[in-house]
Amino acid sequence: MLAKTEERKLQKAGGKKRKHQGEDGGGRGERKRKGGEEGNKSQGDGGKKRLDALSVGYFRRVGERLSEGFEDNEEREMFVENVLTEVKGKATLVAMDRTGSITLQRLLPLSSPDQVGEVLAELGGESGSEFKTVCCDRCGGHVVESGVRQISRWTESSQKDPSATTEEEEEEESCGTLEAQVLSLSQIVRDNCAEFIKHAHGSHVVRTLLHVLAGCLGPPRTEARPGTKERNAAPQLTDFEIPTSFWYELKNLTETLMDNVNLSVTDAVASAVFQTMLTVCNRKRPKLCKQLLKRIMEYLTSRNAAPGVSPLLVFLKDQASSHLIETIIRLSPKSLLRDLYKSHLKGQLVDLALHPIANFPIQRFTAASAKCKLFLRLFDELVQGVEAILAAGHMGVIVQLAESCAESEERQNEMMQCLLSAFHCAEPGSRHVNCLPLFMSLLTYEVYYHSETAEGNIQTEVPLTSICYHGSRLVQALAKFKERSLLLSSLRTLTPADLLTLASDPAGSHVLQALITTSSDKGRGKILRRLEGQYVQMACSRVGSRVLEAVWNSASVSQRQSIAQELVPSESQLRSDQFARHVWAKFALTHFAHRRAHWQEIQTGESKKRKLFSDILE
């Protein structure tokens, strides 16, 4: 299909762009002068064979054609078949070339399971032994992952046409090819387990393999850009039906991994593989997961350490093993958490919370314990070191402690009093109303109000500043407490200008939204009265407009009417603003201005419906 057009284009495109062909650029110009044939070898990549320039150009144009899309399935199937014919016989070279790899990754999801199985069969060779080379290649590993992921489609054909028995048999046979290749890959991984799980690229193949064997897939892996934050980004997993053989193979693979459990605490790459293993097993094979958790903990706690010191304390402070322990804590049943505290962490929590690495597992432990009585003991120990933890800058521990208090509905008063003391606004009592700016900025009373003495006068004219991420999260957690009067009293002391600052700040807006939406109608009314005169500016702010919408959704009909009355006179400004025009539409302000009775009827109906749902939920 591409053949004729390629013949015409290759004269112009042949070999002009050779960027990013391999893992380095050594000897590139010299290879061009020698002809750039398949058999040529570069001097800087260990003698690896390279894809010739004409083929690179061809696969680049295949990628461009894929971006254009297809009119129907028949055209797409014909195109895929033609391209895979070109791949046949040199699949390994294509997969290990940057351009070829990217094209194959996009092509395999469009291929049938049988076609994917054939590509993997060529990549693995007769015995599957060649999988190791391809999987541990920077480009090849992505192709193997893409191919293995296609097993999730193995039941599609039979679901579409259950009456066509011959087609079903063909599909089962074709998926048998792909199934066999996945099992072959798993065998190679088991035979070379230590090398795979420590390898920067091979380990990702193992992680994808674990997902596939368990029957759950996340989004395809992409090249992470420098500076992107992925620590807390938990990918959404999609479950699918697996062949029976995968059920047994997952058990075999986990057994082999457990034989190499020592690597999980010494190597960060291997640690990530073990975290994936525990996560997918917890989702699909909970009994197996409990066994694995118990065995890993037994290993971690059996290592030699200083006399009288738990070896687990050493692992908690290590960069590689601490991530694994976080996953173990997150997935552990209550019994394992109790044993973990009693045997290893009791009396050590504050010291660990002050450690630059160990404080993260302590945050996970605090979150996990919120669902059981263990939290009371953990809180009583951690609360002793709140000021020291604040001084160390480990705000994640404090925020999580507050969130666990909210979730467990325990120790909430003690937490609030502890924070008031830590921010130096507990005594005298008149300082209580200043707690909100202090919590949000994570500054003590003296620093925030520039007061050097304990008896210094309150500087009420200090504008609201320095709202930080962790401060915002802390107040959001405190807003879930049963008793919120201190926070609400403090909020009502803020000037209208401060409230506008709060509403327009990316971190502060979440605080204002949480406090307003969780208040009673009476309490919300008091806050909204202080916001009067600021609604137009809020509506014209990217962040403020979202807060205004959240306030509107939780407001009573009379409160909505007050907001609408303030907004309508500024119709031209609102309708021309990129953010406010959405507010105008969602609040139906045209109706309010010209058909007031109809607007009132709609709002009253919505209010009754909302109240009905809230009564049902309660």
C-alpha positions as CSV (number, residue, x, y, z in Angstrom):
1,M,0.0,0.0,0.0
2,L,2.8,2.3,0.8
3,A,5.2,0.7,-1.6
4,K,4.6,2.9,-4.7
5,T,4.6,6.2,-2.9
6,E,7.6,5.2,-0.9
7,E,9.6,4.5,-4.1
8,R,8.9,8.1,-5.2
9,K,9.7,9.6,-1.8
10,L,12.7,7.6,-0.8
11,Q,14.9,9.5,-3.3
12,K,14.2,12.7,-1.5
13,A,14.1,11.5,2.0
14,G,16.8,8.8,2.0
15,G,19.1,9.1,5.0
16,K,18.9,12.9,5.5
17,K,17.6,12.7,9.1
18,R,19.4,10.2,11.3
19,K,18.8,11.8,14.7
20,H,18.3,9.7,17.8
21,Q,18.9,6.4,16.1
22,G,20.6,4.7,19.1
23,E,21.7,5.3,22.6
24,D,24.5,7.6,21.6
25,G,25.7,9.5,18.5
26,G,29.2,8.0,18.2
27,G,30.4,7.3,14.6
28,R,27.2,8.5,12.9
29,G,28.8,10.5,10.1
30,E,31.3,7.8,9.4
31,R,28.5,5.2,9.0
32,K,26.9,7.5,6.4
33,R,30.0,7.6,4.4
34,K,30.3,3.8,4.5
35,G,26.8,3.4,3.1
36,G,24.7,2.9,6.3
37,E,23.9,-0.7,5.5
38,E,22.1,-3.0,8.1
39,G,25.2,-4.9,8.9
40,N,27.3,-1.8,9.7
41,K,28.2,-1.4,13.4
42,S,28.7,1.7,15.4
43,Q,31.8,2.0,17.6
44,G,30.0,3.5,20.6
45,D,27.1,1.0,21.2
46,G,28.9,-2.3,21.8
47,G,28.7,-3.4,18.1
48,K,24.9,-3.4,17.9
49,K,23.5,-3.7,14.4
50,R,21.6,-0.7,13.1
51,L,18.5,-0.2,10.9
52,D,19.5,1.2,7.5
53,A,18.6,4.7,6.5
54,L,16.0,3.8,3.9
55,S,14.1,1.8,6.5
56,V,14.2,4.5,9.1
57,G,12.7,6.9,6.5
58,Y,10.0,4.4,5.7
59,F,9.0,3.9,9.3
60,R,9.0,7.6,9.9
61,R,6.4,8.0,7.1
62,V,4.4,5.1,8.5
63,G,4.2,7.0,11.7
64,E,3.0,10.1,9.8
65,R,0.3,8.0,8.0
66,L,-0.9,6.5,11.3
67,S,-1.4,10.1,12.6
68,E,-3.8,10.8,9.7
69,G,-6.2,8.0,10.7
70,F,-8.2,5.6,8.5
71,E,-11.6,5.8,6.8
72,D,-12.7,2.3,7.8
73,N,-11.5,-0.9,9.4
74,E,-10.7,-2.6,6.1
75,E,-8.3,0.2,5.1
76,R,-6.6,0.1,8.5
77,E,-6.2,-3.7,8.4
78,M,-4.7,-3.7,5.0
79,F,-2.3,-0.9,6.0
80,V,-1.2,-2.8,9.2
81,E,-0.7,-6.0,7.3
82,N,1.5,-4.3,4.6
83,V,3.7,-2.6,7.3
84,L,4.1,-5.8,9.3
85,T,5.2,-7.5,6.1
86,E,8.0,-5.0,5.9
87,V,8.8,-5.6,9.6
88,K,9.0,-9.4,9.1
89,G,12.6,-10.6,9.1
90,K,14.0,-7.6,10.8
91,A,11.7,-7.1,13.7
92,T,14.5,-6.9,16.2
93,L,16.3,-4.2,14.3
94,V,13.1,-2.2,13.9
95,A,12.2,-2.5,17.6
96,M,15.6,-1.4,18.8
97,D,15.7,1.7,16.5
98,R,14.1,4.8,18.0
99,T,11.9,5.6,15.0
100,G,11.0,2.0,14.4
101,S,10.2,1.5,18.0
102,I,7.8,4.4,18.2
103,T,6.1,3.3,15.0
104,L,5.7,-0.3,16.2
105,Q,4.3,0.8,19.6
106,R,1.6,2.7,17.7
107,L,1.0,-0.1,15.2
108,L,0.6,-3.1,17.6
109,P,-2.6,-1.9,19.2
110,L,-4.1,-1.8,15.7
111,S,-2.9,-5.3,14.9
112,S,-4.8,-8.5,15.6
113,P,-3.6,-10.7,18.5
114,D,-2.3,-13.2,16.0
115,Q,-0.2,-10.5,14.3
116,V,1.1,-9.2,17.6
117,G,2.0,-12.8,18.6
118,E,4.0,-13.2,15.4
119,V,6.0,-10.0,16.0
120,L,6.8,-11.2,19.6
121,A,7.7,-14.6,18.3
122,E,10.3,-13.1,16.0
123,L,11.6,-10.8,18.8
124,G,12.0,-13.8,21.1
125,G,13.5,-16.2,18.6
126,E,12.9,-19.9,18.5
127,S,13.5,-20.5,22.2
128,G,12.5,-17.0,23.5
129,S,16.1,-16.4,24.5
130,E,16.4,-13.3,22.4
131,F,13.8,-11.5,24.5
132,K,16.4,-10.6,27.0
133,T,18.4,-8.5,24.5
134,V,15.3,-6.7,23.2
135,C,13.7,-6.1,26.6
136,C,16.9,-4.6,28.0
137,D,17.2,-2.2,25.1
138,R,16.0,1.4,25.6
139,C,13.7,1.2,22.5
140,G,13.0,-2.5,22.3
141,G,11.6,-2.7,25.8
142,H,8.8,-0.3,24.9
143,V,7.9,-2.5,21.9
144,V,7.7,-5.7,24.0
145,E,5.6,-3.9,26.6
146,S,3.2,-2.7,23.9
147,G,3.0,-6.2,22.4
148,V,2.4,-7.9,25.8
149,R,-0.3,-5.4,26.7
150,Q,-2.4,-6.5,23.7
151,I,-3.3,-9.8,25.4
152,S,-6.0,-7.7,27.2
153,R,-7.9,-7.9,23.8
154,W,-7.9,-11.7,23.6
155,T,-11.7,-12.0,24.1
156,E,-12.9,-9.2,21.9
157,S,-13.6,-11.3,18.8
158,S,-15.7,-14.0,20.5
159,Q,-17.7,-11.3,22.3
160,K,-18.6,-9.5,19.1
161,D,-19.9,-12.7,17.4
162,P,-20.5,-15.6,19.8
163,S,-22.4,-17.6,17.1
164,A,-19.5,-17.9,14.7
165,T,-17.8,-21.0,16.1
166,T,-15.2,-21.3,13.4
167,E,-14.1,-17.7,13.9
168,E,-14.0,-18.3,17.6
169,E,-11.7,-21.3,17.1
170,E,-9.5,-19.2,14.9
171,E,-9.4,-16.4,17.5
172,E,-8.6,-18.8,20.3
173,E,-5.8,-20.2,18.2
174,S,-4.4,-16.8,17.3
175,C,-4.6,-15.6,20.9
176,G,-2.9,-18.9,21.8
177,T,0.1,-17.5,19.8
178,L,0.2,-14.3,21.8
179,E,-0.5,-16.2,25.1
180,A,2.4,-18.6,24.3
181,Q,4.7,-15.6,23.7
182,V,3.7,-14.0,27.0
183,L,4.4,-17.2,28.8
184,S,7.7,-17.6,26.9
185,L,8.7,-14.1,28.0
186,S,7.8,-14.9,31.6
187,Q,10.0,-18.0,31.4
188,I,13.0,-15.9,30.2
189,V,12.4,-13.4,33.0
190,R,12.3,-16.2,35.5
191,D,15.5,-17.7,34.1
192,N,17.3,-14.3,34.3
193,C,15.4,-12.7,37.1
194,A,18.2,-10.8,38.9
195,E,19.4,-9.2,35.6
196,F,15.9,-8.2,34.5
197,I,14.7,-6.5,37.7
198,K,17.9,-4.5,38.2
199,H,17.9,-3.3,34.6
200,A,16.6,0.3,33.9
201,H,14.7,-0.9,30.8
202,G,14.2,-4.6,31.5
203,S,12.5,-3.9,34.8
204,H,9.7,-2.0,33.1
205,V,9.0,-5.1,31.0
206,V,8.8,-7.2,34.2
207,R,6.3,-4.7,35.7
208,T,4.1,-4.8,32.6
209,L,4.3,-8.6,32.6
210,L,3.1,-8.6,36.2
211,H,0.1,-6.4,35.3
212,V,-0.8,-8.6,32.4
213,L,-0.5,-12.0,34.3
214,A,-2.6,-10.6,37.0
215,G,-5.2,-9.2,34.6
216,C,-5.1,-5.5,35.2
217,L,-3.5,-2.7,33.0
218,G,-2.7,0.9,33.6
219,P,-2.1,3.5,30.9
220,P,0.8,2.8,28.5
221,R,4.2,3.9,29.8
222,T,5.6,7.2,28.3
223,E,9.0,8.7,28.5
224,A,9.0,10.7,31.7
225,R,10.0,14.3,31.2
226,P,12.6,15.8,33.6
227,G,11.0,17.5,36.5
228,T,7.6,15.8,36.3
229,K,6.2,14.7,39.6
230,E,4.9,11.1,39.7
231,R,5.3,10.2,43.3
232,N,1.6,10.5,44.2
233,A,0.2,9.8,40.8
234,A,-1.5,6.5,41.2
235,P,-2.5,5.2,37.7
236,Q,-6.0,4.0,37.1
237,L,-6.0,0.2,36.5
238,T,-8.4,-1.6,34.1
239,D,-9.3,-5.2,34.8
240,F,-9.6,-7.8,32.0
241,E,-10.1,-11.5,31.7
242,I,-7.0,-13.6,31.6
243,P,-6.2,-17.1,30.2
244,T,-6.1,-19.8,32.8
245,S,-2.4,-20.3,32.2
246,F,-1.7,-16.8,33.5
247,W,-3.2,-17.7,36.9
248,Y,-0.4,-20.3,37.5
249,E,2.3,-18.3,35.8
250,L,1.8,-15.3,38.1
251,K,2.4,-17.6,41.1
252,N,5.6,-19.0,39.4
253,L,6.9,-15.5,38.7
254,T,6.2,-14.2,42.2
255,E,8.1,-17.2,43.6
256,T,11.1,-16.4,41.5
257,L,11.0,-12.8,42.5
258,M,10.9,-13.7,46.2
259,D,14.0,-15.7,45.6
260,N,15.6,-12.4,44.8
261,V,14.0,-10.4,47.6
262,N,17.4,-9.2,48.8
263,L,17.6,-7.0,45.7
264,S,14.3,-5.2,46.7
265,V,16.1,-3.4,49.6
266,T,19.4,-2.6,47.9
267,D,18.4,-1.6,44.4
268,A,15.9,1.2,43.7
269,V,14.9,-0.3,40.3
270,A,14.3,-3.7,41.7
271,S,12.3,-2.2,44.6
272,A,9.9,-0.7,42.0
273,V,9.3,-4.2,40.6
274,F,8.4,-5.6,44.0
275,Q,6.1,-2.6,44.6
276,T,4.3,-3.4,41.3
277,M,4.1,-7.1,42.3
278,L,2.4,-6.3,45.6
279,T,0.0,-3.7,44.1
280,V,-1.3,-6.0,41.3
281,C,-1.6,-9.0,43.6
282,N,-3.4,-7.0,46.2
283,R,-5.9,-6.0,43.5
284,K,-6.4,-9.4,41.8
285,R,-4.9,-12.1,44.2
286,P,-5.4,-10.8,47.8
287,K,-4.5,-14.1,49.4
288,L,-1.3,-14.3,47.5
289,C,-0.6,-10.7,48.4
290,K,-0.9,-11.4,52.1
291,Q,1.6,-14.2,51.8
292,L,4.0,-12.0,49.9
293,L,3.7,-9.2,52.4
294,K,4.4,-11.6,55.3
295,R,7.4,-13.1,53.6
296,I,9.0,-9.7,52.7
297,M,8.5,-8.4,56.2
298,E,10.1,-11.6,57.6
299,Y,13.1,-11.0,55.4
300,L,13.3,-7.3,56.3
301,T,13.1,-8.0,60.0
302,S,15.6,-10.9,60.0
303,R,18.6,-8.9,58.8
304,N,21.5,-8.2,61.1
305,A,21.5,-4.9,62.9
306,A,23.1,-3.2,65.9
307,P,22.2,-5.0,69.2
308,G,18.8,-3.9,70.5
309,V,18.0,-2.0,67.2
310,S,15.3,-3.3,64.8
311,P,16.8,-3.8,61.3
312,L,13.6,-2.3,59.9
313,L,14.7,1.1,61.3
314,V,17.7,0.9,58.9
315,F,15.6,0.1,55.9
316,L,13.1,2.9,56.7
317,K,16.0,5.4,56.3
318,D,17.1,4.0,53.0
319,Q,16.1,5.6,49.7
320,A,15.4,2.3,47.9
321,S,13.8,0.2,50.6
322,S,11.7,3.0,52.1
323,H,9.5,3.1,49.0
324,L,9.0,-0.6,49.3
325,I,8.0,-0.3,53.0
326,E,5.6,2.5,52.1
327,T,3.8,0.1,49.7
328,I,3.9,-2.7,52.3
329,I,2.3,-0.4,54.9
330,R,-0.4,0.8,52.5
331,L,-1.4,-2.8,51.6
332,S,-1.0,-4.4,55.0
333,P,-4.0,-5.8,57.0
334,K,-4.6,-4.4,60.5
335,S,-2.8,-7.4,62.2
336,L,0.4,-6.7,60.3
337,L,0.3,-3.0,61.1
338,R,-0.2,-3.8,64.8
339,D,2.8,-6.2,64.8
340,L,4.9,-3.6,62.9
341,Y,4.2,-1.0,65.5
342,K,4.6,-3.2,68.5
343,S,7.8,-5.0,67.4
344,H,9.6,-2.2,65.5
345,L,8.2,1.3,65.6
346,K,7.0,1.8,69.2
347,G,9.0,4.7,70.8
348,Q,10.7,5.5,67.5
349,L,8.0,7.5,65.6
350,V,9.2,11.0,66.4
351,D,12.8,10.2,65.5
352,L,11.7,8.6,62.2
353,A,9.3,11.6,61.5
354,L,12.4,13.9,61.8
355,H,14.4,11.8,59.3
356,P,14.5,13.2,55.7
357,I,13.6,9.8,54.2
358,A,11.9,7.8,57.0
359,N,9.2,10.5,57.5
360,F,7.5,9.4,54.3
361,P,6.8,5.8,55.5
362,I,5.6,7.3,58.8
363,Q,3.1,9.4,56.8
364,R,1.8,6.2,55.1
365,F,1.7,4.4,58.5
366,T,-0.3,7.3,60.0
367,A,-2.8,7.1,57.1
368,A,-3.1,3.3,57.3
369,S,-3.7,3.3,61.0
370,A,-6.6,5.7,60.9
371,K,-8.9,2.8,60.3
372,C,-8.0,1.0,63.5
373,K,-7.5,1.6,67.2
374,L,-3.8,1.6,66.7
375,F,-4.1,5.2,65.7
376,L,-4.7,6.3,69.3
377,R,-1.3,5.0,70.4
378,L,0.4,6.4,67.3
379,F,-1.1,9.8,67.8
380,D,-0.2,10.0,71.5
381,E,3.5,9.3,70.5
382,L,3.7,11.6,67.5
383,V,1.9,14.6,69.2
384,Q,4.9,14.9,71.5
385,G,7.1,15.9,68.7
386,V,4.9,18.2,66.6
387,E,7.0,21.4,67.1
388,A,10.2,19.5,66.3
389,I,8.6,18.0,63.2
390,L,7.4,21.5,62.2
391,A,10.9,22.9,62.7
392,A,12.4,20.1,60.5
393,G,10.0,21.2,57.7
394,H,8.3,17.7,57.4
395,M,4.8,19.2,57.1
396,G,3.6,16.0,55.3
397,V,3.6,14.2,58.7
398,I,1.6,17.0,60.4
399,V,-0.9,17.2,57.6
400,Q,-1.4,13.4,57.6
401,L,-1.8,13.4,61.4
402,A,-4.6,15.9,61.0
403,E,-6.2,14.0,58.1
404,S,-6.2,10.8,60.1
405,C,-7.8,12.6,63.1
406,A,-10.5,13.7,60.8
407,E,-11.0,10.2,59.3
408,S,-10.9,8.3,62.6
409,E,-12.9,11.1,64.4
410,E,-10.4,10.7,67.3
411,R,-8.1,13.1,69.1
412,Q,-9.4,16.1,67.2
413,N,-9.5,18.5,70.2
414,E,-6.0,17.5,71.2
415,M,-4.7,18.0,67.6
416,M,-6.2,21.5,67.5
417,Q,-4.8,22.5,70.9
418,C,-1.4,21.1,69.9
419,L,-1.3,23.2,66.7
420,L,-2.4,26.4,68.6
421,S,0.5,25.9,70.9
422,A,3.0,25.1,68.1
423,F,2.0,28.3,66.3
424,H,2.1,30.4,69.5
425,C,-1.5,31.4,69.4
426,A,-2.9,29.3,72.3
427,E,-2.3,31.9,75.0
428,P,-3.7,34.5,75.5
429,G,-7.1,33.3,74.2
430,S,-7.5,36.5,72.2
431,R,-5.0,35.1,69.7
432,H,-7.2,32.1,68.7
433,V,-8.9,34.2,66.0
434,N,-5.6,34.6,64.3
435,C,-5.0,30.9,63.8
436,L,-6.2,30.6,60.2
437,P,-3.5,32.9,58.6
438,L,-0.9,31.2,60.8
439,F,-1.9,27.7,59.8
440,M,-2.1,28.6,56.1
441,S,1.3,30.3,56.0
442,L,3.0,27.9,58.5
443,L,4.4,30.9,60.4
444,T,4.3,31.4,64.1
445,Y,2.4,34.4,65.6
446,E,5.5,36.4,66.2
447,V,6.9,35.9,62.7
448,Y,3.6,36.6,60.9
449,Y,2.7,39.7,62.9
450,H,6.3,40.9,63.3
451,S,5.7,40.9,67.1
452,E,8.9,40.1,69.0
453,T,7.4,39.8,72.5
454,A,4.7,37.5,73.7
455,E,2.6,40.5,74.8
456,G,3.0,42.3,71.4
457,N,0.0,44.0,70.0
458,I,-1.9,42.2,67.3
459,Q,-1.1,43.7,63.9
460,T,-4.5,43.4,62.3
461,E,-3.4,45.5,59.3
462,V,-1.0,42.7,58.1
463,P,-2.5,41.6,54.8
464,L,-2.9,37.9,54.1
465,T,0.2,36.5,52.5
466,S,2.4,33.4,52.2
467,I,-0.4,30.9,51.7
468,C,1.5,27.6,51.1
469,Y,0.5,24.2,49.8
470,H,1.0,22.2,53.1
471,G,-0.7,25.0,55.0
472,S,-3.7,24.8,52.7
473,R,-3.9,21.0,53.1
474,L,-3.6,21.3,56.9
475,V,-6.6,23.7,57.1
476,Q,-8.6,21.5,54.7
477,A,-8.0,18.6,57.1
478,L,-9.0,20.6,60.1
479,A,-12.2,21.7,58.3
480,K,-13.4,18.1,58.4
481,F,-13.2,18.1,62.3
482,K,-16.5,18.0,64.2
483,E,-15.6,21.3,65.9
484,R,-14.7,24.0,63.4
485,S,-15.7,27.1,65.3
486,L,-12.1,28.3,65.8
487,L,-11.4,28.2,62.1
488,L,-14.7,29.9,61.2
489,S,-14.2,32.6,63.8
490,S,-10.8,33.3,62.4
491,L,-12.1,33.3,58.8
492,R,-14.7,36.0,59.8
493,T,-12.0,38.3,61.1
494,L,-10.4,38.5,57.7
495,T,-11.0,41.7,55.7
496,P,-12.9,41.5,52.4
497,A,-9.6,42.1,50.6
498,D,-8.0,39.1,52.4
499,L,-11.0,37.0,51.5
500,L,-10.5,37.9,47.8
501,T,-6.8,37.1,48.1
502,L,-7.8,33.7,49.6
503,A,-10.4,33.0,46.9
504,S,-7.9,33.9,44.1
505,D,-5.0,31.9,45.4
506,P,-4.4,28.4,44.0
507,A,-3.7,27.0,47.5
508,G,-6.0,29.3,49.5
509,S,-9.0,28.8,47.3
510,H,-9.3,25.2,48.5
511,V,-9.4,26.4,52.1
512,L,-12.2,28.9,51.5
513,Q,-14.2,26.4,49.5
514,A,-13.8,23.7,52.2
515,L,-14.9,26.1,55.0
516,I,-17.9,27.6,53.2
517,T,-19.3,24.4,51.8
518,T,-19.0,22.5,55.1
519,S,-20.7,25.3,57.1
520,S,-24.3,25.4,58.1
521,D,-26.7,27.7,56.2
522,K,-26.3,30.3,59.0
523,G,-22.5,30.0,59.2
524,R,-22.2,30.2,55.4
525,G,-24.4,33.3,55.4
526,K,-22.0,35.1,57.8
527,I,-19.1,34.3,55.5
528,L,-20.9,35.3,52.3
529,R,-21.9,38.6,53.8
530,R,-18.2,39.4,54.3
531,L,-17.6,38.5,50.6
532,E,-20.2,41.0,49.4
533,G,-18.6,43.4,46.9
534,Q,-16.0,40.8,45.8
535,Y,-18.1,38.5,43.7
536,V,-17.5,40.3,40.3
537,Q,-13.7,40.1,40.9
538,M,-14.0,36.4,42.0
539,A,-16.0,35.6,38.8
540,C,-13.3,37.2,36.6
541,S,-10.5,35.1,38.3
542,R,-9.4,31.7,37.0
543,V,-9.3,30.3,40.5
544,G,-11.9,32.5,42.1
545,S,-14.6,31.6,39.6
546,R,-14.3,27.9,40.6
547,V,-14.7,28.8,44.3
548,L,-17.8,30.9,43.4
549,E,-19.3,28.0,41.6
550,A,-18.7,25.7,44.6
551,V,-20.2,28.3,46.9
552,W,-23.2,28.6,44.6
553,N,-23.8,24.8,44.6
554,S,-23.9,24.7,48.4
555,A,-25.8,28.0,48.8
556,S,-29.5,28.4,49.7
557,V,-31.9,30.1,47.3
558,S,-31.8,33.4,49.2
559,Q,-28.0,33.3,49.3
560,R,-27.9,32.6,45.5
561,Q,-30.3,35.6,45.0
562,S,-27.9,37.9,46.9
563,I,-24.9,36.7,44.8
564,A,-26.9,37.1,41.5
565,Q,-28.1,40.6,42.5
566,E,-24.5,41.7,42.8
567,L,-23.4,40.1,39.6
568,V,-26.1,41.1,37.2
569,P,-25.3,44.9,37.0
570,S,-21.8,43.9,35.6
571,E,-23.3,41.9,32.8
572,S,-21.1,43.3,30.0
573,Q,-17.9,42.8,32.0
574,L,-18.9,39.3,33.0
575,R,-20.0,38.1,29.6
576,S,-16.8,39.3,27.9
577,D,-14.5,37.7,30.5
578,Q,-13.1,34.3,29.6
579,F,-13.8,32.9,33.1
580,A,-16.8,34.9,34.2
581,R,-18.9,34.1,31.1
582,H,-19.1,30.5,32.3
583,V,-20.3,31.8,35.7
584,W,-23.0,33.9,34.0
585,A,-24.2,30.8,32.0
586,K,-24.2,28.4,35.0
587,F,-25.9,30.7,37.3
588,A,-28.6,31.4,34.6
589,L,-28.2,35.1,35.2
590,T,-30.0,36.1,32.0
591,H,-33.1,34.4,33.4
592,F,-32.5,36.2,36.7
593,A,-32.4,39.6,35.0
594,H,-35.4,39.2,32.7
595,R,-37.5,36.2,34.0
596,R,-37.0,36.4,37.8
597,A,-40.0,34.3,38.8
598,H,-39.0,31.5,36.4
599,W,-35.4,31.7,37.8
600,Q,-36.7,31.5,41.3
601,E,-38.8,28.5,40.5
602,I,-35.8,26.6,39.0
603,Q,-33.6,27.4,41.9
604,T,-36.2,26.3,44.5
605,G,-36.6,23.0,42.7
606,E,-32.9,22.4,42.6
607,S,-32.6,23.3,46.3
608,K,-35.3,20.8,47.2
609,K,-33.7,18.1,45.1
610,R,-30.3,18.7,46.7
611,K,-31.8,18.5,50.2
612,L,-33.5,15.3,49.3
613,F,-30.3,13.7,48.2
614,S,-28.4,14.9,51.2
615,D,-31.1,13.4,53.5
616,I,-30.8,10.1,51.7
617,L,-27.0,10.1,52.0
618,E,-27.2,10.9,55.7
